[in-house]
Amino acid sequence: MVDLPDQDPEAAEAARVLIARFGRSFQPGEVIYREGEPGTEAYLLEEGRVRLLKKVRGAERSLMVLKPGDLFGESALLPGAERSSTAVALSAGLALAIDQTTLQNLLEHNAGIASRIVKQLVRRLRDAEDQIELIMLTDVQSKIVSALLKLAQQAREPGGTSALFSVSPMELATRVGLDVDTVKRSVQKLREGQYIRVADERLEVPDIEGLRKLYALLGQKDEVASEA
């Protein structure tokens, strides 16, 4: 549900009103929208998980898996935009459906939701910049270490030197644009070097600075290889 304080009756009522007016529920396997369709609404995910897919040379590839709090389909907030990907529900869930008029209304009258939307737009811009960086990297291990560094930096506590976060092999493979088996082999090498620890789908980076030094070393090796 909308993350407004439960102990505040007015906030709780505001949350119910938002869900009643803008809430859209979906079931596992449901296609929320398809790539190429006209976009009329963005979605702020409240419950469940959603996968974004994109056609690349005729085959659909997974872009990312979304969790509660994530914004998707935001290109629909621009006039005349088409969907740049397909969104498929991985589980039953709920999202706030936001069109251009609704967005304007929220910006003017609901600071809490407006703040969440703006933060998500900034995060998506940052993610796009990270993807550009990953595309520019040629070394497989560098791609994976770079992605893990970004996740660790987002997950660590202020002033902390370690981080614990959840990421599946499929999600990591999607993030770096590699197949799952390649990612698993590279992650195993990092485990053997004690740069990371893995339990179930939770991953710990015990020394973020140590992982950052490894990334720098991999970059130096890649430069030497390219000059050879």
N, C-alpha and C positions, 0 to 999 in steps of 0.2 A: 504494500500500500504506500501512499504518499508519505514520505518520512517527515511528518510534522509531529510535534510533541504530543504524546498520548494524554498527558496530564492536563493539557490545555483544552477545555471544552470547545472554545471558539476555533482552535486549530483543527481539532478532530472533526468538527462540523464542516470546516472549509475543505478538508480532505475528502469527506463524503460527497460534497457538492462537486468537486473536481472529477471524482470517479464517475459520478452519476452523469455528468455532462459530457466528459471527454474520454471516459474509459472504454477500451476495446479489449475484450477477452479473446484468447485463441487457444487452440488445441494442438497436441503434438502432431507434427507433420504438416500443419496448415501453412499454406503460402500466404504470407501477409501482403507482399507485393512482388511483382516480377520485373526483372531488368528490362528497360525499354518502354515500360508503361509510363503514361503521364503521372507525375508526382503531385499529389494535392495535400498530403499530410506527412509531418514528421512524427516520430514516436519516442516517447520517454518511457523506457521499460521499468515497470514497477515490480513485476513478479515473473519468474520463469527465465528461460534461456532461449536465445534466438541466434541462428547461424546466418551469416551473410555469404552469398555465393556470387561468383562472376564468371561469365563465359570468356574463356581464353582459347582462341583457335578452335572453337567449336565444342570444347569440353568445359564443364562447370568446375570451378576450383573454389575451395573454401577461403574466404578472406579473413573472417574472424568469428569468434563466438561471443555474443553479448550477454551481459549479466544485469541484474537490477541496478538501476541508476544510470545506465548507458542510454545515450541518444542515438537514433539511427533514422535513415531516410531524410536527413536534414536538408538535402538539396531541394526538397519539395517546398522549402520556405522561400525559394527564389521563383519568380514568375516564369512559366513556360518550361520548367525543368522536367527532364525524364529520369526515371529510376536508373541509377548507375549499377545496381546490383539486385539480386533476388534475396528476400528475407524469408526464412523458413523457421517456424517454431520448433524447437527441440523438446519442449515440454509445455504443459498447460501454463498459461500466464496471462498477464494483464499489462497494458500499456496505456499511457495518455496519448491520444491522437490529437496533434496540434497542427492546424492549418495557419495560413498567414494572418487571418483575422483574429484567430484565437491567440496567436503569439503576441500580436499587438495588444490585445486585451490583458494578457498575463503580464506583459512588461509594464503596463500602466497600473494594474490593480493587485498583482500577486507577486510581491518581491521574492518570496521564498522559491517559487517555481521558476521565476525569471532568472534568478541567480543560478539555479541548477542548470538551466538550459545554456546560459552563457558559459559556465564552467565546462560543460560538455563540449561546446563548440570549440573552445580553446584547446581542450584535450585532444579532440579529433584533428585539429591543425597540427598539434605536436606529434601525434601518431603518424600523420602524413609525412612530416619531416623525418621522423625516425625511419619510415619505410624507404624514403629516398636514400638515406644513409646506408641502409641494408642492401639496397639494389647496387650501390656503388662498390660495396665490398665484394671481392672475388673469392676470398678464402672461406671455406665452409665453417671452420671453427671460429673465425672472426665474426661471422654472421650470428652464430649461436651465442657467443660470449657477449656481443654487443646487445642482443635482445635480452639476455639474462641480466645484464647490467642495468638496462632501462627498467626492467621489472623490479629489480632489487632497490633501485633508487626511489621508485614510487612507493614501495612497500615498507621501507625502513622507517623506524621511529625517528623523530627529530634528534639529531646528535648521535644516532646509533651507528654502529660499525658493521652490523649484520642485518639480514632481512629474511623473513619467512613469508612465502606466498604460494598460492595454488596455481598450477599450470599443468595441463595434460600434454603428453607428447604430440597429440594432434594439434592442440592450440599453439604450441611452440613451433611446430612444423609450418602451420599456416602463417604465423607471424614472420618467419624467415624465408618462406617460399621454397622449402626443401621437403623431400619425402620423409615420412615418419621413421623409417629404418635408419636413414642417414642421421637424423636428429638423435635417435636413441644411441647410436654408436658414439657420437660426439659427446653426448651427456655422460656416457659411461667413462670416457676419457677424463672428463672434468671431475667425476666422482673419484676416480683412481688418483688424480692429482690433489684431492681433498679441497678443491675449489668450491664444490657444492656437496650437499647431502640431500638424499631423496627418501621420502617415506610416503607410500601411496602416491597421491598426486600433489603432495605438498613438498615444496623445494626450499631448501635453506641455503643461503649464501653466508657462511660464517664470517667471512672477511671481504667486504665489498672492495676495499682498497687493493687487496691481493688480486681479486678478479680484474680490477681496472689495470693493474700492472701487467697481467697476462695479456689483456687486450692490446696494450701498447706494444708488448713484445711481439705479438702476432702481426701487428701492423708493420713493425720493422722487418720481420722476416719476409712479409709479402713484398715490401719495397725492394729488398735485396733480390728476391726471386724475379721480380719484374725487370730489374736492371741487368740481370745475368744474361 
